């Protein structure tokens, strides 16, 4: 008999993650505030619950949260008709949302003090394409024993799982660091290609050169995909993370000058129109 895993939040990332859990042999009990996704989810073999209480009642040991922010996580757990309405015990909330480190620590403390649930953080990197392919990088923190016990779920949706210590917010810090480096790399490649254009050097040949030279990076190898990012999609999310990592630097008195430049120059570097304030 397959384990039942709860899943809340079937958005652009959450839906393919839930599908990959189903493909791996888990029975997925899911909920989303947008009822329009229910038919599509049912067709994919995902069992959709009408309430969060049903998710908490039916999940065997864990419930994945892939909602947007801290407020939504608090609402699905503590709100009227939320997961706690089922009075669950000895089950783990796996927060895969992107929160800032302090907020994730605050959520962990609230769950520990006000419920009989356990909580770990498992932020992800890899975007929608990684979610669809099941190749996400998963950054975990919280109880190491719980993370190890739940590894089968992570293996179903990702290709690499990392552990960053007991504090729930540590995994969110790891994600911010990854995205900070990504943003800086994007700026570097974009600026190099702008200079190449002034010399009429073919962009494709510059990218081919970089891939076999010291300028190589994930950004170089995926430039065709990255160059399509817009302020309304991945680029907007990245700007948010760059600003968040800069604020973390201020908080801990760590100077991050390249991060600061990247968060203000990313749209200009890629030739995109800057978003309106």
SETOR-50327 format. One line per 3 residues: number of its first residue (from 1); for each residue x negated, y negated, z negated of N, C-alpha, C. Coordinates in Angstrom, 2 decimals. Each point is the difference from the previous one (the first is absolute). Layout:
BEGIN
NUM> X/Y/Z/X/Y/Z/X/Y/Z ~ ...
***
This chain:
BEGIN
1> -0.84/1.19/0.00/0.84/-1.19/0.00/-0.88/-1.25/0.00 ~ 0.24/-0.91/0.96/-0.86/-1.16/0.13/0.31/-1.04/-1.07 ~ -1.04/-0.75/-0.40/0.18/-1.06/-0.98/0.80/-1.14/0.61
4> 0.82/-0.64/-0.82/0.76/-1.17/0.43/-0.74/-1.26/-0.44 ~ -0.28/-0.87/0.97/-0.69/-1.26/-0.29/0.95/-1.15/0.28 ~ 0.16/-0.90/-0.96/0.81/-1.19/0.22/-0.76/-1.04/0.80
7> 0.72/-0.80/0.78/-0.65/-1.01/0.83/0.93/-1.20/0.12 ~ -0.48/-1.17/-0.42/0.82/-1.22/0.06/-0.69/-1.02/0.90 ~ 0.67/-0.38/1.08/-0.55/-1.00/0.91/-0.43/0.59/1.33
10> 0.94/0.09/0.96/-0.30/0.60/1.30/-0.17/-1.07/1.08 ~ -0.96/-0.89/-0.23/-0.31/-1.03/0.98/-0.96/0.51/1.06 ~ -0.69/-0.93/0.65/-0.90/0.36/1.10/-1.09/0.97/-0.44
13> -0.49/-0.13/-1.22/-1.00/0.92/-0.55/0.65/1.18/-0.69 ~ 1.01/-0.28/-0.80/0.61/1.04/-0.83/0.65/1.12/0.79 ~ 0.67/-0.36/1.09/0.72/1.04/0.76/-0.95/1.08/0.53
16> -1.07/-0.36/0.75/-0.89/1.07/0.47/-0.70/0.75/-1.13 ~ -0.25/-0.66/-1.13/-0.60/0.69/-1.14/0.96/1.08/-0.52 ~ 1.28/-0.35/-0.10/1.00/0.97/-0.45/0.12/1.16/0.99
19> -0.07/-0.32/1.29/0.07/1.05/1.03/-1.18/0.97/-0.14 ~ -1.19/-0.53/-0.25/-1.17/0.87/-0.14/0.07/0.86/-1.26 ~ 0.61/-0.51/-1.06/0.23/0.82/-1.19/0.93/1.16/0.34
22> 1.05/-0.29/0.77/0.93/1.04/0.43/-0.72/1.04/0.86 ~ -0.83/-0.45/0.93/-0.74/0.91/0.88/-0.95/0.89/-0.79 ~ -0.49/-0.51/-1.14/-0.94/0.76/-0.83/0.71/1.04/-0.87
25> 1.32/0.01/0.04/0.74/1.03/-0.73/0.71/-0.48/-1.25 ~ -0.08/-1.29/-0.30/0.71/-0.54/-1.16/1.43/-0.36/0.39 ~ 0.90/0.10/-0.95/1.35/-0.47/0.21/0.05/-1.45/-0.48
28> 0.30/-0.91/0.91/-0.04/-1.43/-0.31/1.40/-0.50/-0.32 ~ 0.15/-0.56/-1.21/1.26/-0.61/-0.43/-0.24/-1.51/0.01 ~ 0.61/-0.72/0.94/-0.37/-1.40/0.22/1.17/-0.95/-0.19
31> -0.38/-1.25/-0.23/0.98/-1.08/-0.14/-0.56/-1.26/0.63 ~ 0.88/-0.76/0.67/-0.39/-1.31/0.52/1.21/-0.93/-0.08 ~ -0.25/-1.25/-0.33/1.09/-0.97/-0.11/0.64/-0.26/1.36
34> -0.76/0.23/1.09/0.52/-0.20/1.35/0.61/1.31/0.50 ~ 1.31/0.05/0.03/0.68/1.25/0.34/-0.14/0.37/1.48 ~ -0.45/-0.97/0.81/-0.17/0.28/1.41/-1.04/1.06/0.31
37> -0.90/0.27/-0.97/-1.05/0.99/0.22/0.45/1.41/-0.33 ~ 1.18/0.14/-0.60/0.43/1.30/-0.51/0.19/1.05/1.10 ~ 0.62/-0.37/1.09/0.23/0.97/1.08/-1.33/0.48/0.58
40> -0.90/-0.95/0.25/-1.33/0.35/0.52/-0.74/0.92/-0.96 ~ 0.10/-0.28/-1.31/-0.69/0.81/-1.01/0.61/1.41/-0.07 ~ 1.31/0.07/0.02/0.65/1.31/-0.04/-0.39/0.85/1.21
43> -0.11/-0.65/1.17/-0.41/0.72/1.21/-1.42/0.54/-0.13 ~ -0.83/-0.66/-0.82/-1.38/0.44/-0.21/-0.12/1.04/-1.11 ~ 1.13/0.39/-0.58/-0.02/1.02/-1.05/-0.19/-0.53/-1.39
46> 0.11/-1.33/-0.14/-0.11/-0.61/-1.32/1.38/-0.09/-0.63 ~ 0.12/0.44/-1.22/1.29/-0.04/-0.70/0.16/-1.37/-0.63 ~ 1.01/-0.74/0.43/0.21/-1.36/-0.48/0.98/-0.02/-1.17
49> -0.40/-0.69/-1.06/0.84/-0.15/-1.18/0.75/-1.33/0.08 ~ 1.19/-0.02/-0.57/0.79/-1.22/0.00/-0.41/-0.94/-1.13 ~ -0.64/0.54/-1.02/-0.41/-0.83/-1.15/-1.41/0.36/-0.43
52> -0.63/-0.94/-0.69/-1.31/0.26/-0.58/0.09/1.04/-1.11 ~ 1.11/0.03/-0.70/0.20/0.98/-1.06/-0.11/1.41/0.56 ~ 0.58/0.23/1.19/-0.07/1.33/0.63/-1.44/0.37/0.31
55> -0.80/-0.98/0.46/-1.42/0.28/0.30/-0.71/0.46/-1.26 ~ 0.20/-0.72/-1.10/-0.67/0.34/-1.26/0.47/1.34/-0.54 ~ 1.26/0.32/0.21/0.54/1.28/-0.49/-0.54/1.18/0.80
58> -0.16/-0.18/1.32/-0.34/1.13/0.86/-1.50/0.22/0.20 ~ -0.80/-1.06/-0.14/-1.45/0.16/0.16/-0.56/0.92/-1.07 ~ -0.87/0.91/0.38/-0.54/0.96/-0.96/-1.02/-0.62/-0.95
61> -0.94/-0.79/0.55/-1.07/-0.49/-0.87/-0.49/-1.41/0.34 ~ 0.37/-0.50/1.17/-0.54/-1.31/0.40/0.95/-0.73/0.94 ~ -0.09/-1.33/-0.04/0.78/-0.87/0.88/-0.95/-1.05/0.56
64> -0.09/-0.07/1.31/-0.84/-0.99/0.66/0.78/-1.29/0.18 ~ -0.61/-1.12/-0.38/0.58/-1.31/0.25/-0.78/-0.68/1.11 ~ 0.69/-0.30/1.10/-0.62/-0.72/1.12/0.81/-1.25/0.31
67> 0.44/-0.68/-1.07/0.73/-1.25/0.18/-0.98/-1.16/0.05 ~ 0.53/-1.22/0.16/-0.84/-1.11/0.42/-0.93/-0.58/-1.07 ~ 0.52/-0.26/-1.20/-0.77/-0.79/-0.96/0.32/0.40/-1.44
70> -0.56/-0.75/-0.95/0.20/0.28/-1.42/1.47/-0.06/-0.37 ~ 0.69/-1.04/0.44/1.40/-0.18/-0.37/0.85/1.18/0.48 ~ -0.25/0.47/1.22/0.77/1.13/0.51/-0.34/1.29/-0.75
73> -1.26/0.16/-0.39/-0.35/1.17/-0.81/0.71/-0.02/-1.35 ~ 0.00/-1.18/-0.64/0.71/-0.12/-1.27/1.48/0.31/0.18 ~ 0.58/-0.50/1.09/1.43/0.19/0.24/0.36/1.47/0.21
76> -0.80/0.71/0.81/0.37/1.40/0.27/-0.22/0.89/-1.23 ~ -0.89/-0.41/-0.89/-0.25/0.80/-1.20/0.93/-0.39/-1.13 ~ 0.07/-1.31/-0.30/0.69/-0.47/-1.20/1.36/-0.64/0.26
79> 0.29/-0.32/1.25/1.24/-0.69/0.32/1.24/0.85/-0.22 ~ 1.15/-0.66/0.09/1.27/0.72/-0.15/0.11/1.08/1.07 ~ 0.24/1.23/-0.43/0.06/1.12/0.93/-1.35/0.44/0.52
82> -1.10/-0.48/-0.64/-1.34/0.36/0.43/-0.40/1.40/-0.43 ~ -1.25/0.32/0.21/-0.48/1.36/-0.29/0.20/0.38/-1.47 ~ -0.14/-0.98/-0.90/0.15/0.31/-1.43/1.43/0.34/-0.39
85> 0.96/-0.31/0.85/1.39/0.32/-0.32/0.22/1.51/-0.09 ~ -0.92/0.77/0.59/0.07/1.47/-0.08/-0.68/0.53/-1.25 ~ -0.60/-0.90/-0.81/-0.74/0.36/-1.20/-1.06/1.09/0.29
88> -0.82/-0.22/1.02/-1.00/1.01/0.36/-1.13/0.07/-1.02 ~ -0.55/1.20/-0.18/-1.12/0.22/-0.89/-1.08/0.79/0.74 ~ -1.24/-0.28/-0.34/-1.14/0.75/0.53/-0.05/0.01/1.53
91> 0.43/-1.10/0.60/-0.14/-0.18/1.45/-0.89/-1.22/0.23 ~ -0.65/-0.04/1.16/-0.97/-1.05/0.29/0.47/-0.88/1.14 ~ -0.07/-1.30/-0.23/0.21/-0.96/1.08/-1.35/-0.22/0.69
94> -0.05/0.23/1.30/-1.21/-0.25/0.79/0.23/-1.30/0.76 ~ -0.61/-1.07/-0.46/0.19/-1.30/0.65/-0.97/-0.12/1.17 ~ 0.55/0.00/1.21/-0.82/-0.12/1.20/0.19/-1.37/0.65
97> 0.76/-0.87/-0.66/0.14/-1.38/0.45/-1.32/-0.73/-0.16 ~ -0.15/-1.13/0.70/-1.18/-0.85/-0.19/0.33/-1.09/-1.00 ~ -0.61/0.06/-1.19/0.16/-1.01/-1.03/-1.39/-0.56/-0.34
100> -0.06/-1.13/-0.69/-1.31/-0.43/-0.45/-0.37/0.79/-1.25 ~ -1.29/0.12/-0.34/-0.43/0.87/-1.10/0.68/-0.30/-1.34 ~ 0.09/-1.28/-0.38/0.61/-0.34/-1.28/1.48/0.36/-0.04
103> 0.68/-0.21/1.11/1.42/0.32/0.06/0.22/1.51/-0.10 ~ -0.88/0.77/0.63/0.11/1.45/-0.09/-0.24/0.46/-1.43 ~ -0.98/-0.60/-0.67/-0.25/0.34/-1.40/1.20/-0.36/-0.87
106> 0.63/-1.13/0.31/1.19/-0.42/-0.75/1.14/1.00/0.19 ~ 0.18/0.45/1.25/1.04/0.99/0.27/-0.28/1.30/-0.73 ~ -1.28/0.43/0.01/-0.37/1.22/-0.72/0.29/-0.10/-1.48
109> -0.31/-1.14/-0.60/0.27/-0.21/-1.42/1.49/0.03/-0.29 ~ 0.79/-0.62/0.85/1.45/-0.06/-0.18/0.60/1.41/0.06 ~ -0.44/0.80/0.96/0.51/1.37/0.12/-0.41/0.83/-1.22
112> -1.24/-0.14/-0.45/-0.48/0.75/-1.17/0.79/-0.35/-1.26 ~ 0.29/-1.28/-0.16/0.64/-0.46/-1.24/1.51/0.16/-0.01 ~ 0.62/-0.01/1.17/1.45/-0.08/0.05/0.68/1.22/0.62
115> -0.75/1.05/0.26/0.61/1.19/0.60/-0.79/1.24/-0.40 ~ 0.53/1.14/0.38/-0.71/1.27/-0.20/-0.59/0.50/1.31 ~ -0.13/-0.93/0.95/-0.65/0.32/1.26/-1.50/-0.22/-0.11
118> -0.75/0.62/0.91/-1.43/-0.29/0.17/-0.13/-0.81/1.29 ~ -1.13/-0.68/0.16/-0.18/-0.81/1.20/-1.45/0.02/0.43 ~ -0.23/0.10/1.31/-1.33/-0.16/0.59/0.14/-0.92/1.21
121> -1.09/-0.59/0.39/-0.03/-0.83/1.20/-0.72/0.77/1.10 ~ 0.52/-0.12/1.22/-0.61/0.69/1.14/0.17/-0.87/1.25 ~ -0.71/-1.11/0.05/0.12/-0.90/1.15/-0.61/0.66/1.23
124> 0.46/-0.43/1.17/-0.41/0.68/1.24/-0.58/-0.99/1.00 ~ -0.85/0.52/0.87/-0.58/-0.77/1.10/0.06/0.85/1.26 ~ 0.26/-0.64/1.11/0.07/0.73/1.26/1.13/-0.47/0.89
127> 0.88/-0.83/-0.56/1.07/-0.58/0.79/1.03/1.00/0.46 ~ 0.92/-0.48/0.84/1.09/0.85/0.49/-0.53/1.19/0.78 ~ -1.05/-0.23/0.80/-0.56/1.10/0.80/-0.56/1.09/-0.90
130> -0.66/-0.39/-1.11/-0.52/0.99/-0.94/1.11/0.72/-0.72 ~ 1.09/-0.71/-0.31/1.14/0.63/-0.65/0.63/1.03/0.92 ~ 0.11/-0.33/1.28/0.59/0.92/0.96/-0.87/1.23/0.22
133> -1.31/-0.21/0.04/-0.93/1.11/0.26/-0.33/0.81/-1.24 ~ 0.39/-0.50/-1.18/-0.35/0.68/-1.24/-1.46/-0.12/-0.35 ~ -0.62/-1.12/0.40/-1.44/-0.18/-0.22/-0.30/-1.18/-0.90
136> 0.94/-0.40/-0.85/-0.21/-1.13/-0.89/-1.16/0.25/-0.96 ~ -0.68/-1.07/-0.37/-0.92/0.06/-1.13/0.80/-0.40/-1.24 ~ -0.09/0.81/-1.05/0.82/-0.20/-1.19/-0.91/-0.30/-1.18
139> 0.21/-1.16/-0.61/-0.81/-0.46/-1.12/0.82/0.16/-1.27 ~ -0.42/0.89/-0.89/0.79/0.30/-1.19/-0.66/-0.51/-1.27 ~ 0.84/-0.24/-1.01/-0.50/-0.29/-1.35/1.12/0.28/-0.99
142> -0.40/0.17/-1.27/0.92/0.45/-1.03/-0.58/1.26/-0.62 ~ 0.85/0.83/-0.56/-0.47/1.26/-0.59/-0.64/0.90/1.06 ~ -1.26/0.35/-0.20/-0.69/0.85/0.97/0.65/1.37/0.09
145> 0.47/0.52/-1.12/0.66/1.31/-0.01/1.26/-0.02/0.86 ~ 0.77/-1.08/-0.10/1.22/-0.11/0.80/-0.33/-0.15/1.47 ~ -0.99/-0.84/0.31/-0.42/-0.17/1.39/-0.42/1.34/0.60
148> -0.79/0.76/-0.73/-0.43/1.32/0.49/1.18/0.94/0.20 ~ 0.95/-0.03/-0.94/1.17/0.88/0.08/0.86/-0.31/1.23 ~ 0.07/-1.28/0.37/0.87/-0.41/1.10/-0.72/-0.07/1.34
151> -1.20/0.52/0.07/-0.82/-0.13/1.20/0.66/0.58/1.24 ~ 0.83/1.02/-0.17/0.67/0.60/1.15/0.85/-0.98/0.78 ~ 0.63/-0.94/-0.71/0.79/-1.03/0.67/-0.91/-0.94/0.80
154> -1.13/-0.35/-0.60/-0.92/-0.92/0.69/-0.60/0.67/1.24 ~ -0.29/1.29/-0.09/-0.55/0.73/1.15/0.98/0.05/1.15 ~ 1.31/-0.08/-0.30/1.02/0.08/1.04/0.11/-1.30/0.80
157> -0.41/-1.11/-0.60/0.18/-1.29/0.67/-1.31/-0.71/0.32 ~ -1.11/0.54/-0.48/-1.28/-0.67/0.24/-1.12/0.98/0.26 ~ -1.12/-0.53/0.47/-1.17/0.84/0.27/-1.09/-0.17/-1.04
160> 0.07/-1.07/-0.80/-0.99/-0.23/-1.05/0.69/-0.58/-1.23 ~ -0.32/0.57/-1.16/0.54/-0.53/-1.26/-1.17/-0.35/-0.91 ~ 0.06/-1.20/-0.59/-1.06/-0.50/-0.87/0.58/-0.31/-1.38
163> -0.84/0.13/-1.02/0.45/-0.27/-1.37/-0.84/-1.11/-0.61 ~ 0.68/-0.99/-0.63/-0.70/-1.19/-0.47/0.20/-0.29/-1.48 ~ 0.29/1.01/-0.77/0.02/-0.21/-1.44/1.40/-0.09/-0.60
166> 0.02/-0.20/-1.31/1.21/0.12/-0.80/0.99/-1.15/0.15 ~ -0.48/-1.21/0.27/0.90/-1.15/0.09/0.78/0.06/1.32 ~ 1.33/-0.05/-0.07/0.79/0.09/1.24/-0.39/-1.05/1.05
169> -0.38/-1.21/-0.45/-0.32/-1.06/0.94/-1.27/0.20/0.79 ~ -0.84/0.96/-0.41/-1.28/0.19/0.69/0.16/0.39/1.46 ~ 1.01/0.80/0.30/0.20/0.42/1.39/0.38/-1.19/0.87
172> 0.76/-0.93/-0.60/0.39/-1.19/0.75/-1.21/-0.89/0.25 ~ -0.93/-0.06/-0.96/-1.23/-0.74/0.21/-0.81/0.60/1.14 ~ -0.05/1.33/0.05/-0.73/0.68/1.07/0.59/-0.34/1.37
175> 1.33/-0.07/0.06/0.63/-0.34/1.29/-0.31/-1.44/0.39 ~ 0.04/-0.91/-0.96/-0.32/-1.39/0.31/-1.43/-0.13/0.52 ~ -0.92/0.75/-0.61/-1.40/-0.03/0.44/-0.11/0.52/1.43
178> 0.68/1.09/0.30/-0.03/0.55/1.35/0.52/-1.02/1.01 ~ 1.14/-0.63/-0.33/0.61/-0.94/0.94/-0.79/-1.30/0.11 ~ -0.69/-0.37/-1.08/-0.88/-1.17/0.07/-1.11/0.26/1.02
181> -0.62/1.18/-0.08/-1.08/0.34/0.93/0.54/0.12/1.43 ~ 1.21/0.54/0.14/0.64/0.09/1.31/0.18/-1.40/0.60 ~ 0.52/-0.94/-0.81/0.23/-1.34/0.50/-1.27/-0.69/0.44
184> -1.06/0.17/-0.78/-1.29/-0.60/0.36/-0.52/0.61/1.30 ~ 0.15/1.31/0.15/-0.45/0.68/1.23/0.78/-0.48/1.23 ~ 1.31/-0.18/-0.17/0.81/-0.47/1.12/-0.49/-1.36/0.47
187> -0.26/-0.90/-0.94/-0.53/-1.31/0.36/-1.32/0.11/0.74 ~ -0.88/0.88/-0.47/-1.32/0.14/0.62/0.12/0.47/1.45 ~ 0.84/1.02/0.24/0.16/0.52/1.36/0.65/-1.04/0.89
190> 1.05/-0.66/-0.51/0.70/-1.01/0.80/-0.93/-1.14/0.40 ~ -0.84/-0.45/-0.94/-0.92/-1.10/0.31/-1.07/0.44/1.01 ~ -0.48/1.24/-0.14/-0.97/0.51/0.95/0.57/0.07/1.41
193> 1.25/0.43/0.11/0.63/0.10/1.31/0.27/-1.39/0.59 ~ 0.27/-0.98/-0.84/0.18/-1.37/0.49/-1.30/-0.53/0.61 ~ -1.11/0.25/-0.69/-1.28/-0.44/0.53/-0.33/0.74/1.30
196> 0.30/1.31/0.04/-0.25/0.79/1.22/0.78/-0.56/1.18 ~ 1.21/-0.49/-0.27/0.83/-0.55/1.06/-0.65/-1.24/0.62 ~ -0.71/-0.79/-0.81/-0.66/-1.19/0.52/-1.13/0.34/0.97
199> -0.51/1.21/-0.11/-1.04/0.47/0.92/0.57/0.90/1.10 ~ 1.34/0.06/0.06/0.69/0.85/0.98/-0.39/1.47/-0.12 ~ -0.26/0.45/-1.23/-0.32/1.41/-0.22/1.30/0.79/-0.14
202> 0.14/1.10/0.70/1.24/0.78/-0.07/0.26/0.49/-1.43 ~ 1.19/-0.28/-0.50/0.32/0.40/-1.38/-0.16/1.50/-0.20 ~ 0.49/0.78/0.96/-0.07/1.46/-0.14/-1.43/0.49/-0.13
205> -0.90/-0.62/0.75/-1.40/0.41/-0.06/-0.66/-0.42/-1.31 ~ 0.40/-1.15/-0.54/-0.51/-0.40/-1.32/0.47/1.00/-1.05 ~ 1.27/0.38/0.05/0.53/0.98/-0.96/-0.70/1.35/0.15
208> -0.29/0.39/1.24/-0.74/1.25/0.22/-1.39/-0.08/-0.60 ~ -0.66/-1.15/0.17/-1.32/-0.21/-0.59/0.04/0.12/-1.51 ~ 0.97/-0.69/-0.63/0.09/0.01/-1.46/0.21/1.40/-0.54
211> 0.77/0.82/0.72/0.31/1.34/-0.49/-1.22/0.91/-0.06 ~ -1.05/-0.33/0.73/-1.22/0.83/-0.04/-1.18/-0.77/-0.57 ~ 0.32/-1.13/-0.66/-1.07/-0.85/-0.55/0.30/-0.33/-1.46
214> -0.83/-0.84/-0.57/0.11/-0.31/-1.43/1.23/-0.86/-0.33 ~ 0.66/-0.55/1.01/1.21/-0.78/-0.24/1.26/0.83/-0.08 ~ -0.13/1.33/0.00/1.17/0.89/0.02/0.79/-0.09/-1.31
217> 1.30/0.21/0.10/0.88/0.05/-1.17/1.35/0.57/0.42 ~ 0.84/0.29/-0.98/1.37/0.46/0.30/0.74/-1.06/0.82 ~ -0.26/-1.26/-0.31/0.65/-1.09/0.74/-0.40/0.04/1.47
220> -1.27/0.19/0.28/-0.47/0.09/1.39/0.69/1.14/0.72 ~ 0.05/1.16/-0.65/0.55/1.20/0.65/1.51/-0.04/0.15 ~ 0.64/-0.92/-0.68/1.46/-0.11/0.09/0.43/-1.40/0.44
223> -0.88/-0.71/0.71/0.30/-1.39/0.34/1.24/-0.15/0.88 ~ 0.21/0.90/0.93/1.17/-0.10/0.86/1.29/0.02/-0.81 ~ 0.00/0.79/-1.06/1.15/0.07/-0.90/0.08/-1.25/-0.87
226> -1.12/-0.40/-0.58/-0.02/-1.15/-0.91/0.32/-1.30/0.72 ~ -0.42/-0.14/1.23/0.20/-1.26/0.73/1.47/-0.27/0.28 ~ 0.86/0.99/-0.21/1.44/-0.20/0.17/0.69/-0.43/-1.29
229> -0.75/-0.04/-1.11/0.62/-0.40/-1.27/0.45/-1.45/0.07 ~ 1.11/-0.29/-0.62/0.55/-1.36/0.00/0.28/-0.43/-1.44 ~ 0.37/-1.26/-0.15/0.30/-0.54/-1.33/1.18/0.71/-0.63
232> 0.87/0.57/0.84/1.20/0.66/-0.53/-0.22/1.47/-0.31 ~ -1.19/0.53/0.35/-0.25/1.43/-0.24/-1.21/0.16/-0.90 ~ -0.94/0.86/0.40/-1.14/0.34/-0.86/-0.85/-1.21/-0.36
235> -0.10/-0.97/0.91/-0.86/-1.15/-0.26/0.54/-0.82/-1.18 ~ 1.32/-0.11/-0.07/0.61/-0.71/-1.11/-0.25/0.69/-1.33 ~ 0.10/1.34/0.00/-0.27/0.77/-1.21/-1.45/-0.16/-0.42
238> -0.90/0.03/0.98/-1.43/-0.13/-0.30/-0.32/-1.36/-0.61 ~ 0.60/-1.06/0.52/-0.21/-1.33/-0.56/0.42/-0.03/-1.47 ~ 1.14/0.62/-0.29/0.49/0.07/-1.38/-1.01/0.69/-0.90
241> -0.57/1.11/0.48/-0.98/0.75/-0.80/-1.31/-0.77/-0.15 ~ -0.40/-0.74/1.03/-1.22/-0.80/-0.10/0.16/-1.09/-1.06 ~ 1.15/-0.61/-0.02/0.25/-1.03/-1.02/0.03/0.62/-1.39
244> 0.61/1.19/-0.11/0.06/0.68/-1.30/-1.38/0.38/-0.49 ~ -0.86/0.51/0.89/-1.35/0.38/-0.43/-0.81/-1.23/-0.36 ~ 0.22/-1.12/0.69/-0.69/-1.24/-0.36/0.42/-0.45/-1.40
247> 1.28/0.10/-0.29/0.48/-0.37/-1.34/-0.58/0.91/-1.08 ~ -0.18/1.28/0.33/-0.63/0.91/-0.96/-1.44/-0.41/-0.25 ~ -0.68/-0.47/1.05/-1.37/-0.49/-0.18/-0.05/-1.20/-0.92
250> 0.95/-0.93/0.18/0.06/-1.16/-0.89/0.24/0.43/-1.44 ~ 0.88/0.96/-0.16/0.37/0.47/-1.33/-1.19/0.60/-0.74 ~ -0.88/0.67/0.76/-1.13/0.69/-0.61/-1.33/-0.73/0.24
253> 0.08/-1.24/0.48/-1.19/-0.82/0.24/-0.98/0.67/0.97 ~ 0.56/0.58/1.06/-0.81/0.62/1.05/0.18/-0.84/1.27 ~ -1.09/-0.56/0.51/0.11/-0.83/1.21/0.15/0.90/1.23
256> 0.97/-0.33/0.84/0.29/0.79/1.20/0.13/-0.95/1.19 ~ -1.12/-0.62/0.43/0.09/-1.03/1.04/0.47/0.52/1.35 ~ -0.44/1.20/0.40/0.44/0.52/1.29/1.49/0.33/-0.03
259> 0.47/0.48/-1.13/1.43/0.26/-0.15/0.77/-1.30/0.13 ~ -0.48/-1.06/-0.65/0.68/-1.29/0.07/0.08/-0.50/1.44 ~ -1.11/0.11/0.74/-0.01/-0.42/1.39/0.95/0.85/0.85
262> -0.01/1.31/-0.26/0.82/0.91/0.80/1.49/-0.29/-0.17 ~ 0.40/-0.32/-1.22/1.42/-0.22/-0.26/0.50/-1.30/0.64 ~ -0.92/-0.93/0.32/0.41/-1.25/0.63/-0.24/0.00/1.51
265> -0.88/0.89/0.49/-0.39/-0.04/1.41/0.51/1.17/0.83 ~ 0.67/0.96/-0.60/0.34/1.23/0.71/0.84/-0.26/1.24 ~ 1.01/-0.83/-0.09/0.85/-0.26/1.16/-0.77/-0.73/1.09
268> -0.83/-0.98/-0.40/-0.80/-0.73/0.98/-1.00/0.92/0.70 ~ -0.63/0.88/-0.78/-1.03/0.89/0.56/0.58/0.93/1.05 ~ 1.25/0.45/-0.24/0.62/0.94/0.93/0.80/-0.69/1.09
271> -0.04/-1.34/0.00/0.72/-0.72/1.03/1.49/0.00/-0.20 ~ 0.45/0.25/-1.25/1.43/0.01/-0.30/0.43/-1.36/-0.51 ~ 1.26/-0.29/0.17/0.54/-1.22/-0.57/0.11/0.17/-1.50
274> -0.45/-0.99/-0.77/0.09/0.08/-1.45/1.46/-0.03/-0.44 ~ 0.34/0.79/-1.03/1.38/-0.02/-0.49/0.31/-1.35/-0.64 ~ 1.26/-0.41/0.10/0.40/-1.26/-0.60/0.02/0.14/-1.51
277> -0.44/-1.04/-0.70/-0.03/0.02/-1.47/1.41/0.02/-0.55
***
